[in-house]
């Protein structure tokens, strides 16, 4: 998912394959029992049956045969883009605007954060605050933070070493000491933002790694599970110890941190590299393959590799939800699906055959809560047509999970091949027109630098309101008592009382003036509302509040009329 040449996956060479809402809207020590608990959960296994695939011939794409599953935009999207009102608004509270608006924050190679390996803790924290404040200003609602770039950690872990991208040396803690992940979570939640922890499942060392691996790095503790592939060190998905390591790390984070989501990217088996003679090099997993055969395994090697990846995906889904049922599990795979299933005319890299990722199978089994296929091509690039690919992934979503595509916003740069800001803006429109309710920007740097005014334009032209993340009712489906509202004697403050302060994550707030409804989101521990209308000179006549639980479901509104 990176644009640095030393890290970017081979698909970049294949692509060229390359709210206010207005309407009428720690400790360094980790307890040993926590680790033991995490490791026990990793013993879960899944029996998986796979089918091999064959490629079909390709034809010119016919967009008329690829209508998306949903053709009418959600009402929240319609409202979010409605023109300002010309008449007094109805006293009925409008529908709550919902859309997943997220950005990936890469720590590997210091792409996004921290900006350098030698920053002290105070400077790292200052960068976090600036990032989150910009996210609020743009009206984003989620951060997808890379917490495990290369079998390491940007948080105190008893399993893996501190990341070199955080402190300049693998295994060295930040100075002055603090817990970066906890800081990110606290600061994000205080601003009404979700925080999803992003893990690279199998990469052990990158091409830009410097210095020696720490003594507790997986390459030292279980060298038999780590293979050298070109200039990368890679955990072998066919080695049970590698699988257990990744599951233990993820379970540990879910257990100890108040994350809203767990996220893995597209690095399962590594993107293929070529040898000196130009021939593609096979991943060196002969030992684990032979172990499989010696136990009576009969499937072919490609299907065996896919079963290894499927086992990981299913097991992550299981351990995450066993630990905390409301935490979302998301995956961001390469944007093109199985060669024998994708629409005629779509061509490009086959993650099914090269990364051994059977994404359609995961969707069919409901092993995830959201899918963010990396649709990293322009709308008009016919072989990888943006709208057709989006419609394809919608059509595969038989379990009705969230489809929140990844957008290649960092393709806006200073090069001759730079995209225009309009390309990303048009992609946001295209997703909404096809019934989409979310997307993720790769990556933060393009927004941080406001390349070609993209951050400002997104915040003013496309994100015209704050929005809640769409609900995931299959995780938790509970009745939520409405908030009780009381106007204090000063007439300037409304006090909120919640029946459930533990499971309520957010408060969705509507203020009605004589001209419009104003929408905002605040954390559930902020139990008061200013009666002012920040975006209007008109007095507030009514305030309505909905309690939002951890899976995004909303209560009946509590309302109060103001004098």
Secondary structure, DSSP 4 states (H G I P E B T S, - for coil): ---STTT--THHHHH-----EEE----S---HHHHHHHHHHTT-----------PPP-----GGG---S--SPPHHHHHHTPPPPSSPPPSSPPPPPB-EEEEEE--GGGSSSSSSTT--HHHHHHHHHHHHHHHHHHT--EEEEEEESSS-BSS--SSSPBPHHHHSSTTPPPSS---HHHHHHHHHHHTT-EEEEEE-SSEEE-TT--SPPPTTSHHHH-GGGEEEETTEEEE-TTSHHHHHHHHHHHHHHHHHS--SEEEE-S-SSPPP-B-TTSPBPPP--HHHHHHHHHTT--S-HHHHHHHHHHHHHHHHHHHHHHH-TT-EEEE--BS---TTTSPTT--S--HHHHT---HHHHHHHT--SEE--EE-S-TT-GGG-HHHHHHHHHHT-TT--EE-EEE-GGG-SSSTTPPPHHHHHHHHHHHHHTT--EEEES-HHHHHTTGGGHHHHIIIII--S--BPPP-TTT-----PPPEEEE-TTSSEEEEE-S-TTTEEEEEEEEE-SS-EEEEEEETT--EEE-S-TT-SSPP-EEEEEEEETTS-BPPPEEEE--
